[in-house]
Every structure is written in structure tokens, then in C-alpha cells.
């Protein structure tokens, strides 16, 4: 058992602390999880926990303390809600009281693999599996690094308490996830969901790095044998994880990255994957990663611990966290050079975007700000036809600063490093959802391969009307008639009408950036009706 006392324990503000379990090993954590009845063990040796009534994040319960100087940088609104300092102080007291007089788990980790950009993060919780979760998800320090570890930011997770005075405080519910940037503290109450800790630190990295001229990104990244780096941006259901997992390329990371003066680097030391309907044939890497030291959330298993991945009775958001070392073909140092290619993935359920198009720098900034995909029937209750979804920078829920800050940084880095940027449609062709068909994996893979090999740059390009996108006339491995989406529709007039409809949706969404571009007119790079 680890008996080492973490540096700065006296600064935690806790009273009558019991045992302090500091950076426990995986074996020690699993023993605690089982002995305290927090977890059961699956047939593959994986710990299985339930996260209570919250099986996803609580975005309406996320707040930033409204105080200078950070309040002048934060983009206040539905994503970044302000909370008064005096209310935060009350919630901090509630949090520290819950954690006082208890045995606690203290886990010290790093966010950011780049020595020039990493942050030292300390998590304090009274739940063993939450210590396991952050050990999986962040970069694990060496014993030597722990000797001198001093946290830049501390997260107090008091999931077993709530804010009983939330109505008096003017909050949304008795759950709270609050960030005090000036004190470098985050407090969590009322929700057990581990993703709050993961995405909380992502939000903070999205605050810190851009103010240093570094780009923070919600994307996956891999690197070829010649050192060519590719970034994959995309919302849920676009194929980001599948397409960035390539046996011929090393995985840098699957979700969160930074881009500083040295290149691209992973924020994390692990992966957090959905496992609903997980199939070992289609996603063998994830399936193979669910072994000892991994942590399953909210799955259903039989009395022997055999998991039924098709059972979503607890939640459709069943997940697994695991150290990135469980993926055999990963980049050990979690970083590489500057990107050669960037790919924006959109599952266009309207069936009008081409399977691949090359973007100018201005278009890259526009589609980055748009963060487009489409939801289809069956993804959410009440959806019977395609619905356009826009999430700025493909991760709007985690952006403390205004989205244009990130878009301008992207444009600067594209210019500086000569990056090629592409829009790839993994959605529908030949008609909208319900009429057309899903883009074949064969064609999508061929588009990705053409980008990675550089073969697409040898193509002649046509221009897609209205959107002014450059689409290759031919591309090896891709059915030629598919490259221009208009050719795949029987009724060309119907295609033209649907194209105009989607263009209008883009324009309507982009009105929120009116007068936000400063010296750059973002909208001019988008579709023109």
C-alpha cells in the first residue's frame, strides 16, 4: 500500500483527514474498489462501476467564478455560466466539509505531453473508482516526478454531497461543477459521473493554452512512419475514432490535443470510448483494450461478470476508460511534429456534401467554427428527419473563450506550417437519410488514404456550386460518380433545393458570429446563396 504523503497536503483545506491513499497502483485501486463494493470484476479482469443517476455530463450545472482578471476573457453564455464569488465560497465549504473526516484518494497527474505546455493536476476524491478513472485518463507521472510534484490546479470531487440551497443560490439544480480560475480550483458535487473530471480539465486547457498562443483541440491524431501527422475533427457518429485508428499509423491520442511551438501533443494518457453495441470485429482495438486496469461504466453483466454490450438498459452512454498503453499501436511519448493534414468529418444526412473536398485556409476557419454534422432518426427521441447540428470548433461545450479565438489560432498555424485541410462527408449520398445511402466505408477509406498519401493533390478539382468547395475530379479507389454528389441524385432539381436548404442552415447558424471576426470576414468563406 502507498504510504507516501503528497506535497502540499496541508494546503488542501481538509480537517481530520483519515487515511490518504496517494497515487495507488492499479492493483491497490482494484482491491479498494472490490472491498468497498464500488466495483465488480468482469470476466476479462476489468473493474465495472455504476455512476449513479448521472450517466453523462451535467452541462447546465457548470459554472465559472465571475471575478477579474479571468472574467474579461471568458465568453459568458449558456456554455460558460457565471457564479458569484460568495456563492462559490459557500459551495467550497460544502465540498471540503464532505471530504473532511474521511479516508481520501489523492491522485497527481499531468495534462499535456509537451513539456512546454503541460499542467500538473491534483484530484481529491473519497471514491476509489474515480481515482482509478483519472489515473487512466491523464498522464501518469514517474516516481521521480511525484517526489517534486506541485499541482497547478486541484479538483475536489465531493460527489456524495449536494447544494441544498441551490434555489437560494440561483443555480439550475443541486448539482454543481464550478471552476475558480484565479484560485486554480474546481469543485464537483452531486454527480458521480467521471467524465466531469476529464472534460473539466479539458475546459481549463482550453482556457490556458490559447492565451499563450497555443491551440487546444477536440480531435484525434495519428502519425505515419515518416512523421506525417494528421488531425481528425468530428462530432459523435462521424467516424473520428474509427478512421483515426489505422494499423499503419501510430495513435497519438483519440480525443484531446494541443498544438504548440513544438508540434501536436495529447492532453491525456488514456482513452474513453463508448461501448454500447461494441463489436470485436468492427472495433477490435477498443474491444481488446477492455482488460485488467481498464474501467467499465454502467454496463450490464451476468452473475459471472460477462458483459452484455448490447444492453443499454442503464444508459446508451456505456463507456470504458483505459490507459493508452492498451492500444498496441500508439505513440509512446504521446506527441509528434506539426500536422501535415487536417480532416474535418461531417456525417451529412442531407446527402449534399461531397465525400471529400479540399479547403482554403479561410474555408478551414469557417468549417471549424461551424462544426457541422447531422442527427438522424433514432439517435434521439422525436427526431424523424435529419437535423443539422453545429458545435463550434467541434467541441463548443468545452470552450471558455470565444470560438473565434480558436479559429484565428487555427488559421495562423495553417499558414505557418503549410497544412492541408479537408472536409470529408461520412454521411449520405444519392439522397438524404431515408432515400439515399450511407457513404461506403470503402470510399471513405480511399478518401482518407488519398489525403494521407498526398495523391489527392495530384487531382484536378471541380467546384461545388453554392458551397464553393474544391472536389477532386478523380481519386484512386473512389467511385468517380460519387465524388460530385449531384451526380448521385436522380432528381437534380431536388438536389439543388436540398443544397440550398443546407446552405441556409449554415448561414443561419453563422449569424452568431456577426461582428465577431474583426479583421476577418468569416462568413465570406461559407456557402453563398
C-alpha positions in Angstrom: 0.0 0.0 0.0 1.2 3.5 -0.9 2.0 5.4 2.3 3.8 8.4 0.8 2.3 11.8 1.8 1.7 14.1 -1.2 3.3 17.5 -1.2 1.1 20.3 0.0 -1.4 18.1 1.9 -1.7 20.8 4.5 -2.9 23.2 1.8 -6.0 21.1 0.8 -8.2 22.7 3.5 -9.5 19.4 4.8 -9.9 18.7 8.5 -9.5 15.5 10.5 -8.3 13.6 7.4 -8.3 9.8 7.8 -6.0 7.7 5.6 -4.6 9.3 2.5 -4.4 6.9 -0.4 -1.8 8.6 -2.7 -1.4 7.6 -6.3 -2.3 4.0 -5.7 -1.2 1.3 -8.1 -3.8 -0.4 -10.3 -3.8 -3.5 -8.1 -4.3 -1.4 -5.0 -7.1 0.5 -6.6 -8.9 -2.6 -7.7 -8.6 -4.1 -4.2 -10.2 -0.9 -2.7 -13.0 -0.9 -5.4 -13.9 -4.5 -4.6 -13.6 -4.3 -0.8 -15.8 -1.2 -0.7 -18.3 -2.7 -3.1 -17.8 0.1 -5.6 -17.0 -2.3 -8.4 -17.4 -5.8 -9.6 -14.9 -7.5 -11.9 -15.7 -8.7 -15.4 -14.6 -12.0 -17.0 -11.7 -10.0 -18.6 -10.5 -8.7 -15.3 -11.9 -5.3 -15.8 -13.5 -3.3 -13.0 -17.1 -2.4 -13.5 -18.7 0.6 -11.8 -22.0 2.4 -11.9 -22.1 6.2 -11.9 -25.5 6.6 -10.2 -28.3 8.6 -11.7 -25.9 10.7 -13.8 -24.6 8.7 -16.7 -23.4 11.7 -18.6 -22.2 15.3 -18.0 -24.5 18.0 -16.5 -23.7 20.9 -18.8 -26.4 23.1 -17.2 -24.7 22.8 -13.8 -21.2 24.1 -15.0 -20.1 27.5 -13.8 -17.1 29.8 -13.7 -16.5 32.2 -10.9 -17.1 35.7 -12.2 -14.0 37.6 -11.0 -11.1 39.5 -12.5 -8.9 39.1 -14.4 -10.3 35.9 -16.0 -13.8 37.2 -16.4 -12.7 39.5 -19.2 -11.6 36.5 -21.3 -14.5 34.1 -20.8 -17.3 34.0 -23.3 -20.3 34.2 -21.0 -23.5 32.5 -22.0 -25.2 29.1 -21.9 -21.9 27.2 -22.1 -20.0 29.4 -19.6 -22.3 30.5 -16.8 -21.1 33.0 -14.2 -21.4 32.3 -10.5 -20.7 34.9 -7.7 -17.6 34.5 -5.6 -19.6 34.4 -2.4 -21.7 31.5 -3.7 -18.6 29.7 -4.8 -17.2 30.2 -1.3 -20.2 28.5 0.2 -20.0 25.6 -2.2 -16.3 25.2 -1.5 -17.2 24.9 2.3 -19.8 22.3 1.5 -17.2 20.4 -0.7 -14.4 20.5 1.9 -16.8 19.5 4.7 -17.8 16.4 2.7 -14.2 15.4 2.2 -13.1 16.1 5.7 -13.1 13.4 8.3 -12.8 10.7 5.6 -10.3 8.5 4.0 -9.5 10.2 0.7 -7.8 9.4 -2.5 -5.3 11.9 -3.9 -4.1 11.3 -7.4 -1.5 13.5 -9.1 -1.3 13.5 -12.9 -0.3 15.7 -15.8 -2.4 17.1 -18.6 -0.4 17.6 -21.7 2.5 15.5 -23.0 4.5 18.5 -24.1 7.0 19.7 -21.5 6.4 23.3 -22.7 2.6 23.1 -22.2 1.7 20.5 -19.6 -0.1 21.3 -16.4 0.2 19.4 -13.1 -3.3 18.4 -11.8 -4.3 17.0 -8.4 -7.6 15.1 -7.9 -9.1 14.6 -4.4 -12.0 12.2 -4.0 -13.4 9.8 -1.5 -14.4 7.2 -4.2 -11.7 4.7 -5.3 -13.0 4.2 -8.8 -12.9 7.9 -9.5 -9.2 7.8 -8.6 -8.9 4.9 -11.0 -10.7 6.9 -13.7 -8.3 9.8 -13.6 -5.3 7.5 -13.3 -6.5 6.0 -16.6 -7.4 9.3 -18.4 -4.4 11.5 -17.6 -0.7 11.2 -18.0 0.8 9.2 -15.1 3.9 10.8 -13.5 7.1 8.8 -12.8 8.1 8.1 -9.2 10.8 10.8 -9.6 8.2 13.3 -10.9 5.9 12.6 -7.9 8.8 13.4 -5.5 8.7 17.1 -6.5 5.1 17.3 -7.7 3.4 20.6 -7.1 -0.1 21.0 -8.5 -1.0 23.8 -10.9 -4.7 23.0 -10.4 -6.7 21.0 -7.9 -10.1 19.2 -8.4 -12.1 18.4 -5.3 -14.8 15.8 -6.2 -17.4 15.6 -3.4 -19.9 13.6 -5.4 -21.7 12.4 -2.3 -22.9 15.8 -1.3 -25.3 18.3 -3.0 -26.1 22.0 -2.8 -29.3 22.0 -0.7 -29.6 25.8 -1.1 -29.3 25.8 -4.9 -32.6 27.7 -5.4 -31.4 30.4 -3.0 -28.1 30.4 -4.9 -29.9 30.9 -8.2 -28.5 27.7 -9.6 -30.1 25.2 -12.0 -30.1 22.2 -9.6 -28.4 20.8 -6.5 -25.5 19.6 -8.7 -22.5 21.9 -9.2 -19.3 21.8 -11.3 -17.5 25.1 -10.6 -14.2 26.5 -11.8 -12.3 29.1 -9.9 -9.6 30.1 -12.4 -7.9 32.6 -10.0 -7.5 30.1 -7.2 -6.8 27.2 -9.6 -9.5 25.0 -8.1 -12.5 23.1 -9.4 -15.2 21.7 -7.1 -17.8 19.0 -8.0 -20.9 18.0 -6.1 -24.0 15.9 -6.7 -22.8 13.9 -9.7 -20.6 10.8 -9.7 -20.0 10.8 -13.5 -16.2 10.5 -14.2 -16.5 12.5 -17.4 -16.9 15.7 -15.4 -13.3 15.4 -14.3 -12.0 14.6 -17.7 -13.9 17.4 -19.5 -13.3 19.8 -16.7 -9.6 19.7 -17.2 -10.1 19.9 -21.0 -12.1 23.1 -20.4 -9.2 24.5 -18.4 -6.6 23.6 -21.0 -8.9 25.3 -23.5 -8.6 28.4 -21.3 -4.9 28.3 -20.5 -3.3 27.4 -23.8 -4.9 29.9 -26.3 -3.8 32.7 -24.0 -0.3 31.5 -24.6 -0.8 31.4 -28.4 -1.2 27.6 -28.4 -4.2 25.8 -29.9 -6.2 23.4 -27.9 -8.3 20.9 -29.9 -11.1 18.4 -29.6 -9.8 15.9 -32.1 -8.0 12.6 -32.6 -4.4 12.4 -34.0 -2.1 9.9 -35.6 1.3 9.9 -37.2 2.8 7.9 -40.1 6.1 6.2 -40.2 7.6 9.2 -42.0 6.4 11.5 -39.2 3.4 13.0 -41.1 0.8 14.0 -38.5 -2.9 14.0 -39.3 -5.7 15.5 -37.1 -9.3 14.2 -37.2 -12.1 16.5 -36.0 -15.7 15.3 -35.8 -18.7 15.1 -33.6 -20.3 11.9 -32.4 -21.2 9.5 -35.2 -18.9 10.9 -37.8 -16.3 8.1 -37.6 -13.5 10.0 -35.8 -12.3 7.2 -33.7 -12.6 4.5 -36.4 -10.9 6.5 -39.1 -8.0 7.7 -36.9 -7.3 4.1 -35.8 -5.0 2.8 -38.5 -2.7 -0.2 -38.4 -0.2 1.6 -40.5 -0.1 4.8 -38.3 0.6 5.3 -34.6 -2.2 6.8 -32.5 -1.1 10.0 -30.7 -4.5 10.2 -29.0 -8.2 9.8 -29.5 -9.9 12.9 -28.1 -8.0 15.9 -26.8 -4.8 17.6 -28.1 -2.7 20.7 -28.0 -0.6 22.3 -30.7 2.3 24.4 -29.5 5.6 25.6 -31.0 7.0 22.0 -30.9 4.0 20.2 -32.6 1.0 18.2 -31.6 0.6 16.5 -28.2 -2.0 14.5 -26.4 -3.6 16.0 -23.2 -4.3 12.6 -21.9 -2.7 9.3 -21.1 -5.8 7.2 -21.8 -8.9 6.7 -23.9 -12.6 7.0 -23.0 -14.7 5.0 -25.5 -18.4 4.3 -25.9 -19.1 0.5 -25.7 -22.8 0.3 -26.5 -23.1 -2.5 -29.1 -19.4 -2.9 -29.1 -18.4 -5.4 -31.8 -14.9 -7.1 -31.7 -14.9 -7.4 -35.5 -15.5 -3.7 -36.3 -13.6 -2.2 -33.3 -11.0 -4.8 -32.3 -8.7 -2.3 -30.7 -11.3 -1.0 -28.2 -12.6 -4.5 -27.5 -9.0 -5.7 -26.9 -8.3 -2.8 -24.5 -11.0 -3.9 -22.1 -8.8 -5.9 -19.8 -7.3 -5.5 -16.3 -6.7 -1.9 -15.3 -9.5 -0.7 -17.6 -12.7 0.6 -16.0 -16.2 0.0 -17.4 -19.1 2.3 -16.6 -22.8 1.4 -16.4 -22.6 -1.8 -18.3 -24.8 -4.8 -17.7 -23.2 -8.2 -16.8 -24.4 -11.6 -15.7 -23.5 -13.1 -12.3 -20.2 -14.4 -13.7 -19.1 -10.9 -14.9 -19.8 -11.5 -18.6 -20.7 -8.1 -20.1 -23.6 -7.7 -22.5 -22.5 -4.8 -24.6 -25.9 -4.7 -26.4 -27.8 -4.0 -23.2 -28.4 -0.2 -22.8 -31.0 -0.6 -20.0 -28.9 1.6 -17.6 -27.8 4.1 -20.3 -26.9 4.2 -24.0 -23.8 6.0 -22.9 -22.0 2.9 -21.5 -18.2 3.6 -21.6 -14.8 2.3 -20.8 -11.7 4.2 -19.8 -8.3 2.5 -20.2 -4.6 3.5 -20.3 -3.4 4.3 -23.9 -0.9 1.6 -23.5 -3.7 -0.9 -24.0 -3.7 0.2 -27.7 -0.6 -1.5 -29.1 0.0 0.9 -32.0 0.2 4.1 -30.0 2.9 6.8 -30.0 4.7 6.2 -26.7 5.6 9.8 -26.0 2.1 11.0 -27.0 3.4 13.8 -29.2 4.7 14.4 -32.7 5.6 17.2 -35.1 3.3 19.8 -36.8 0.4 18.4 -38.8 0.6 17.8 -42.5 -3.1 17.2 -42.9 -6.3 18.2 -41.0 -9.6 16.4 -41.7 -13.0 17.7 -40.6 -15.5 14.8 -40.5 -19.2 15.5 -41.1 -22.0 12.9 -41.4 -24.2 14.9 -43.7 -27.6 13.3 -43.5 -29.0 15.7 -46.2 -26.8 14.0 -48.8 -25.4 17.1 -50.5 -21.8 17.4 -49.4 -19.1 15.7 -51.4 -17.2 12.7 -49.9 -14.0 14.8 -49.8 -13.2 18.4 -50.6 -10.0 20.5 -50.2 -10.4 23.7 -48.1 -8.7 27.0 -48.3 -7.4 28.5 -45.1 -10.4 30.7 -44.9 -12.8 27.8 -45.5 -11.0 25.8 -42.9 -11.6 28.5 -40.3 -15.3 28.7 -41.4 -16.0 25.0 -41.2 -14.0 24.8 -37.9 -16.3 27.4 -36.5 -19.4 25.7 -37.9 -18.5 22.2 -36.5 -21.3 20.6 -38.6 -22.8 17.2 -38.6 -26.4 16.0 -38.7 -28.5 13.8 -36.4 -30.8 11.2 -38.0 -33.9 9.4 -36.9 -33.2 7.0 -34.0 -30.4 9.0 -32.4 -32.7 10.9 -30.1 -36.4 10.8 -29.3 -38.5 12.9 -31.5 -36.1 13.1 -34.5 -37.9 11.8 -37.6 -35.9 13.5 -40.2 -32.3 14.9 -40.5 -31.5 17.7 -38.1 -28.4 19.9 -38.7 -26.1 20.1 -35.6 -23.5 22.8 -35.2 -20.9 22.7 -32.4 -18.2 25.4 -32.7 -14.7 24.0 -33.1 -16.2 20.5 -32.8 -16.4 21.0 -29.1 -18.4 24.1 -28.1 -19.4 22.7 -24.7 -15.7 22.9 -23.5 -14.7 26.3 -24.8 -14.3 29.0 -22.1 -13.1 31.6 -24.7 -15.0 32.8 -27.7 -14.9 30.3 -30.6 -13.3 32.8 -32.9 -10.2 32.8 -30.7 -9.6 29.2 -31.6 -10.5 29.7 -35.2 -8.0 32.5 -35.6 -5.3 30.4 -34.0 -6.0 27.6 -36.4 -5.7 29.9 -39.4 -2.3 31.2 -38.1 -1.0 27.7 -37.7 -2.2 26.6 -41.1 -0.3 29.5 -42.6 2.8 29.0 -40.5 3.1 25.2 -41.2 1.6 24.9 -44.7 -1.1 22.5 -43.5 -3.6 20.9 -46.0 -7.2 20.9 -44.7 -10.0 18.7 -46.0 -13.8 18.2 -45.4 -14.8 14.6 -45.5 -18.5 13.6 -45.6 -19.1 10.2 -43.9 -22.9 10.7 -44.2 -25.3 10.1 -47.1 -25.1 10.3 -50.8 -27.7 9.9 -53.6 -30.3 11.5 -51.4 -31.0 12.4 -47.8 -31.3 9.9 -44.9 -34.2 7.6 -45.7 -33.8 8.0 -49.5 -30.1 7.9 -50.2 -27.5 5.5 -48.8 -24.6 5.9 -46.3 -21.3 6.7 -47.8 -19.4 3.4 -48.2 -16.5 2.7 -45.8 -14.6 1.7 -48.9 -15.0 5.2 -50.5 -14.3 7.0 -47.2 -11.2 5.0 -46.5 -10.0 5.7 -50.0 -10.5 9.4 -49.5 -8.5 9.3 -46.2 -5.8 7.2 -47.9 -5.6 9.7 -50.8 -5.2 12.6 -48.3 -2.5 10.8 -46.2 -0.5 9.7 -49.3 -0.8 13.1 -50.9 -2.3 11.5 -54.0 -5.3 13.9 -53.8 -3.0 16.8 -54.5 -2.4 15.4 -58.0 -6.1 15.5 -58.8 -7.8 18.1 -61.0 -10.5 19.8 -59.0 -14.1 20.9 -59.8 -16.1 23.5 -57.8 -19.3 22.6 -55.9 -21.9 25.2 -56.5 -23.1 27.4 -53.6 -20.6 26.0 -51.1 -17.6 26.7 -53.5 -15.8 23.6 -52.3 -12.9 22.1 -54.4 -13.7 18.5 -55.1 -11.3 16.1 -56.9 -12.4 15.1 -60.4 -10.9 11.6 -59.9 -9.3 9.9 -56.9 -7.9 6.4 -56.8 -10.1 3.9 -55.1 -13.2 6.2 -55.0 -16.1 5.6 -57.4 -15.9 8.6 -59.7 -19.6 9.3 -59.9 -19.7 9.7 -56.1 -17.1 12.5 -56.0 -19.6 15.1 -57.2 -22.7 14.5 -55.0 -25.1 16.0 -57.6 -24.3 13.1 -60.0 -25.6 10.6 -57.4 -29.1 12.1 -57.2 -31.7 11.0 -59.8 -33.6 14.3 -59.4 -31.1 17.1 -59.9 -33.6 19.8 -59.1 -34.3 18.1 -55.8 -30.5 18.0 -55.1 -30.2 21.7 -55.9 -33.1 22.5 -53.5 -31.5 20.4 -50.7 -28.1 22.0 -51.3 -29.7 25.5 -50.9 -31.6 24.3 -47.8 -28.4 23.1 -46.1 -26.5 26.3 -47.2 -29.3 28.3 -45.5 -28.8 26.4 -42.3 -25.1 27.1 -42.3 -25.8 30.8 -42.9 -28.4 31.0 -40.1 -26.0 29.3 -37.6 -23.2 31.7 -38.6 -25.2 34.8 -37.8 -24.0 34.4 -34.2 -20.5 35.3 -35.4 -21.7 38.6 -37.0 -19.2 41.4 -36.0 -17.0 38.8 -34.2 -14.4 38.3 -36.8 -12.7 41.7 -36.5 -10.3 42.0 -39.4 -11.5 38.7 -41.0 -15.0 38.2 -42.5 -15.5 34.5 -41.6 -18.9 34.3 -43.4 -17.4 35.1 -46.8 -15.7 31.7 -46.8 -19.0 29.8 -46.3 -21.8 29.0 -48.7 -23.3 31.8 -50.8 -26.9 31.8 -51.8 
